[in-house]
Amino acid sequence: MSRIARCALAAVLCALPLTARAEAPGPDWLTPAQMKQALKGAGYSEITKLEADDGHWDGEGLKEGRRMKFDADPRTGAVLGEVPAE
């Protein structure tokens, strides 16, 4: 590939929007099924979203009839924070 072609390709790639890459759970994390069980123990009746994000489980679910967003510890399942989903 010529130098001009490489520069053109680099310019095109730099102009493309960056997309978020989903994080993979760590090897010592609770599995999604184990995490859902822990969340049910914390009062969640339904989990509608659960994904690895920035070193913790991030998700949404129903708690006491309200749709909530939460962050949870990946190794213990403890809810670290929660807010009503809008």
Secondary structure, DSSP 4 states (H G I P E B T S, - for coil): --HHHHHHHHHHHHHSPP-PPPPPPPTTSPPHHHHHHHHHHTTEEEEEEEEEETTEEEEEEEETTEEEEEEE-TTT--EEEEEE--
